[in-house]
Amino acid sequence: MKVKELIQQLEMLSPKQYACSWDNVGLLLGRKDQEVKKVIVTLDVTEEVVRKAVEEKADFIVSHHPMIFSSLKQVNEDTVLGRKILTLIENKIACYAMHTNFDVMGGMAQLAEEKLQIENGEPLEVTVEEDGKLEGIGRVGDLKKEMTLKECALFVKEQFHVPSIALFGEEEKKIKRVAICPGSGKGMEIEALKKKADVLITGDIGHHNGIDALEEGLAILDAGHYGLEHMFMEFISNYLEEHCKELEVKVIDSKSPFHML
């Protein structure tokens, strides 16, 4: 299979046009006519992931977060990004990112909705309206049964396999309507309040965002950026194994950049 054929398969799931305008998705590095036999799936293209991809003699990396995000003026060994780019080029490893297009379509929001068993779900922030159908970032809807905030946090820990969660709000607060935004949800408190959610489940919530949300009556469960998005790796690995049986697919977990003591 060639790189361009693999890209076609990935974009059948999450077309590039559904990505947010500020994002950088698609083939970030590599030749479209290159042959692919072994694919690495990861969340972040870290130096360790690049090193392991070289050791595995991989041809292609598909990540959730784009390795290259902003414009570059230099590519050399003086920066982490430069070293990664040079290593990938030298070893003929293509690099492809499916970020907010995967969040919107195919997709992170749908996986989160299923894990929380949300009923009457709808997009938290609408980014696409097509043929009368709305799609977007995150989901909002009702839990099957009312819970306390503490019970909801324990449910999220179990469903997403996260070791810890930061609670903004009283543990006994009653929760029925939930909003979830996997990844970074700073600023999504506004959307959650518009949709009359009792709690926002997300990552990367800051001190002041938490205070402001609480004063508006919105509880927050911060399960971490990695904590709610690591499901990308298993999902894409399974998708490729099902639709590209000729490829060898391996997950290399980039892991959370921090841990709680």
C-alpha positions in Angstrom: 0.0 0.0 0.0 1.2 3.5 -0.8 1.1 6.5 1.5 -1.6 8.1 -0.6 -3.8 5.0 -0.5 -3.5 4.8 3.3 -4.4 8.5 3.5 -7.5 7.9 1.4 -8.6 5.2 4.0 -8.0 7.5 6.9 -9.8 10.3 5.3 -12.8 8.2 4.6 -13.2 8.1 8.4 -12.2 11.7 9.1 -12.1 14.0 6.1 -9.6 16.9 6.4 -12.3 19.5 5.6 -13.9 18.9 9.0 -10.8 20.2 10.8 -10.9 23.6 12.5 -9.4 26.4 10.5 -6.5 26.9 13.0 -5.5 23.3 12.9 -2.8 21.5 10.9 -3.9 18.0 9.8 -3.0 15.6 7.1 0.3 14.5 5.7 2.9 16.6 7.5 6.0 14.9 6.3 6.7 12.3 3.6 6.2 11.2 0.0 2.7 10.1 -1.2 4.2 7.4 -3.5 6.2 5.8 -0.7 5.3 2.1 0.1 3.9 1.4 3.6 4.2 -1.9 5.3 4.3 -1.0 9.0 2.3 1.8 10.7 2.8 3.3 14.2 -0.3 4.8 15.9 0.3 7.3 18.7 -1.2 10.3 20.4 1.9 12.6 20.3 5.0 12.3 18.1 7.6 12.5 20.9 11.3 11.9 20.5 10.8 8.5 22.2 8.0 7.6 19.7 10.3 8.6 16.8 13.1 6.5 18.2 10.9 3.4 18.6 9.4 3.9 15.1 13.0 3.8 13.8 13.7 0.6 15.8 10.5 -1.0 14.5 11.4 -0.1 10.9 8.1 1.6 10.5 7.1 3.5 7.3 4.3 5.7 8.6 3.2 7.3 11.9 -0.4 8.4 12.4 -0.9 10.7 15.4 -3.7 12.6 16.9 -1.8 15.8 17.8 0.1 17.4 14.9 3.9 17.1 15.2 4.3 20.3 13.1 1.8 23.0 14.2 3.3 26.4 13.5 5.4 27.7 10.6 9.1 26.7 10.7 12.0 28.9 9.7 14.7 26.3 10.3 15.0 22.5 10.5 18.2 21.5 12.2 19.4 19.4 15.2 19.4 22.4 17.6 15.7 21.9 18.4 13.6 19.0 19.5 11.2 19.4 16.5 14.1 19.8 14.1 15.7 16.6 15.4 12.5 14.7 15.0 11.9 15.9 11.5 15.5 15.0 10.4 15.3 11.6 11.9 11.9 10.8 10.2 13.2 12.0 6.8 16.5 10.1 7.2 14.5 6.9 7.9 11.8 7.5 5.3 9.0 7.6 7.9 5.9 9.5 6.8 4.0 11.4 9.5 0.2 12.1 9.3 -2.0 13.9 11.8 -5.8 13.6 12.3 -6.7 16.1 15.0 -9.9 18.2 15.1 -11.2 16.4 12.0 -11.1 13.2 14.1 -12.6 15.1 17.0 -15.6 16.2 14.8 -16.0 13.2 12.5 -15.3 9.6 13.1 -14.4 10.4 16.0 -13.5 11.5 19.5 -16.9 13.0 20.3 -18.7 9.8 19.4 -16.4 7.6 21.4 -16.8 9.9 24.5 -20.6 9.8 24.1 -20.6 6.0 24.0 -18.3 5.6 27.0 -20.6 7.9 29.1 -23.7 6.2 27.7 -25.1 9.7 27.0 -28.8 9.8 25.9 -30.2 12.5 23.6 -26.7 13.6 22.7 -25.8 16.6 20.5 -22.6 18.4 19.7 -21.3 20.6 22.5 -19.9 23.2 20.0 -21.3 23.0 16.5 -18.6 23.4 13.8 -20.3 21.7 10.8 -23.9 21.9 9.5 -24.4 19.6 6.5 -27.6 18.3 5.0 -29.4 19.3 8.1 -27.1 17.3 10.4 -25.0 19.0 13.0 -21.5 17.9 14.0 -18.8 19.5 16.2 -16.5 19.4 19.1 -17.5 17.4 22.2 -20.9 16.1 23.2 -23.7 17.1 25.6 -26.6 15.0 26.8 -28.2 13.2 29.7 -26.8 10.4 31.9 -29.0 7.3 32.1 -29.4 8.1 35.8 -28.8 11.0 38.1 -25.5 10.9 40.0 -23.6 13.0 42.5 -20.5 14.8 41.2 -18.3 12.3 43.1 -20.2 9.3 41.6 -19.8 10.9 38.2 -16.1 11.3 38.7 -15.7 7.7 39.7 -17.7 6.7 36.6 -15.4 8.7 34.3 -12.3 7.2 36.0 -13.7 3.7 35.3 -14.8 4.4 31.7 -11.7 6.2 30.5 -9.2 4.4 32.7 -7.7 7.5 34.3 -5.9 7.3 37.6 -7.1 10.6 39.0 -9.6 13.4 38.4 -9.7 17.0 39.7 -13.1 18.0 40.9 -14.3 21.6 40.7 -17.5 21.6 42.8 -19.3 20.0 45.7 -19.0 16.2 45.7 -22.8 15.9 46.5 -23.9 18.1 43.7 -26.6 16.3 41.6 -25.5 15.6 38.0 -27.8 14.6 35.2 -26.9 16.6 32.1 -23.2 16.3 31.2 -20.9 18.0 28.6 -17.7 16.3 27.6 -14.8 17.8 25.6 -11.9 15.4 25.3 -8.5 17.1 25.3 -8.2 20.7 26.2 -11.5 22.2 27.2 -10.4 25.6 28.5 -13.0 28.0 27.3 -15.6 25.3 26.7 -17.4 26.3 29.9 -19.3 28.9 27.9 -20.7 26.2 25.6 -21.5 23.9 28.5 -23.4 26.7 30.2 -25.3 27.5 27.0 -26.4 23.8 26.8 -27.4 23.9 30.5 -25.0 21.1 31.5 -24.5 20.4 35.2 -20.9 19.4 34.7 -18.2 19.8 32.0 -15.8 16.8 31.7 -12.6 17.8 30.0 -8.8 18.5 30.5 -6.5 21.5 31.0 -8.8 23.6 33.1 -7.0 26.4 34.9 -7.5 27.8 38.3 -9.4 30.9 37.2 -11.5 29.0 34.6 -12.5 26.7 37.4 -13.5 29.5 39.7 -15.5 31.3 37.1 -17.4 28.1 36.1 -18.3 27.3 39.6 -19.7 30.8 40.2 -21.9 30.3 37.1 -23.2 27.1 38.6 -21.2 24.6 36.4 -19.1 21.9 38.0 -16.0 20.6 36.2 -14.2 17.2 36.2 -10.7 17.6 34.8 -9.5 14.1 33.8 -6.5 15.4 31.9 -5.8 16.1 28.2 -4.2 12.6 27.8 -6.7 11.0 30.0 -9.7 11.6 27.8 -7.9 11.3 24.4 -5.7 8.2 24.7 -8.7 6.1 23.4 -7.6 7.5 19.9 -4.8 5.0 19.7 -6.8 1.8 20.2 -9.6 3.1 18.0 -7.3 3.9 15.0 -5.3 0.8 15.5 -8.5 -1.3 15.3 -9.7 0.7 12.3 -6.5 0.1 10.3 -6.4 -3.6 11.2 -9.9 -4.0 9.9 -9.6 -1.9 6.7 -5.9 -2.3 5.8 -5.2 -6.0 6.5 -2.0 -6.0 4.5 -0.4 -3.5 7.0 1.3 -4.3 10.3 -0.1 -1.9 12.9 1.5 -1.2 16.2 0.5 1.3 19.0 3.3 3.2 20.7 1.8 5.0 23.7 3.3 8.5 24.0 1.9 8.5 27.5 0.9 11.5 29.7 3.7 14.0 30.1 3.1 14.1 33.9 1.9 11.8 36.7 0.3 12.5 40.0 2.1 11.5 43.2 
